[in-house]
Amino acid sequence: MKASSCRVAIVGGGPSGLAVATELAKMGVDGVVLLEREQDAGGIPRHCGHSPFGFREFHRIMKGPGYASRLVRRAQQHGVSIRTGASVAKIAPAGGLVLSTDDGVERLKAEKIVICTGNRETPRSARLVSGSRPLGVMTTGALQSMVYLKHRRPFKRPLIVGTELVSFSALLTCRHAGIRPVAMIDNQSRITTWQAAAWLPRLLGSRLLMNVELDEICGRERVESVKIRDAAGRVSSLDCDGVVFSGNFVAESSLIRGSHLELDARSGAPAVDQFGRCSDADYFACGNLLHPVDTAGWCWAEGQRIAAYVSASLDQTLPPAERSVTVETESPWIKYFTPQRIALPDSFSAYYHPGLQLRFSEKLQGRLSLCDEHRNLVGHKIRVQPERRVLLSLPASESLSACESLTIEFTPSLEKVP
């Protein structure tokens, strides 16, 4: 079995992975290798043939494929070795990786490893939608791959399930391919993404149906219609020739699940500290693996930040992982949060980190607080929507030095959320 080594191995070639690799190379770290299982690096933006991408990174508005190509070129220009068609089959303690490549199985040893495997949409099988199994049922990612990479049109009049940001990406993908969805549906009373986007389906000739859920998919060889159920329980039929399940993202953590790294039960992602460091201090995690789902620009900025932490870890100037304060919550409204522990003493304050990032499961308003055993450390009133990013700043490390654990508390308001 072929064996090789490097200083830093990055698993995943999306915006966060490319940002980590490029920034490490710019810092003068030699031996940076990026591993991408696809034949081309760039991640999801490769098959998002619409804008807006790139403003944070390149100060201009770009379409996804051009944005992904530019990220790849910049990494290569700084000396990053990008290995495509290299799938990581196993991770082990002491930085050991087992790769599956076109040339067979290979072992790679790295001083530090950064996992940036991203996330994936929840398919039909996990949503428990009844009915037959005809052709024409797919996720947004599969639709975009088919349209932008394979140049195929899988249907003419599909139904889009969901109103997250990626759902509108599916709508724009359909427009690019000459596809006109019959409708977008969601079981919420308002769309999940920004309310201003609600005009787009109507502008493109599709209906937007709220307080409606998909009940059944009908058809023999191909989708012929669906049955939808409204909030009052009434079932109606809607003619269509496809169904796109969009959003409802989960962490792509299959590589972690079979490893020695600790998993966070709420997010399904690796448990990390504020530096993105996993339970094994030689491993870091970054991007939408930790917080499905954020924009490419947010993940890119996080990748730059994680690169600084990885570089400090190589130089042994990062605060050690042995002394840390755990973060927990019992709130039923908090879907997940990251990081799950805070390393002390945090003397690495020269580099910004945004604090705790949370997602809520429903539309709420109230007070969000971070507490120790005796007092509230930080807190503020918030108004949240499902799947929207919420940030809660961390207190100064001096306030945490005597803490054994921290608790995130959310007290909902009795007032009706507008």
Secondary structure, 3 states (H helix, E strand, C coil): CEEEEEEEEEECCCHHHHHHHHHHHHCCCCCEEEEECCCCCCCHHHHCCCCCECHHHHCCCECHHHHHHHHHHHHHHCCCEEEECCEEEEEEHHHEEEEEECCEEEEEEEEEEEECCCEECCCHHHHCCEECCCECEEEHHHHHHHHHHCCCCCCCCEEEECCCHHHHHHHHHHHHCCCCCCEEEECCCCCCCCHHHHHHHHHCCCEEEECEEEEEEECCCECCEEEEEECCCCEEEEECCEEEECCCCEECCHHHHCCCCCECCCCCCECCCCCCECCCCCEEECHHHCCCCCCHHHHHHHHHHHHHHHHHHHCCCCCCCCCEEEEEECCCCEEEEECCEEECCCCCCCCCCCCEEEEECCCEEEEEEEECCCCEEEEEEEEECCCCCEEECCCCHHHHCCCCEEEEEEEECCCCCC
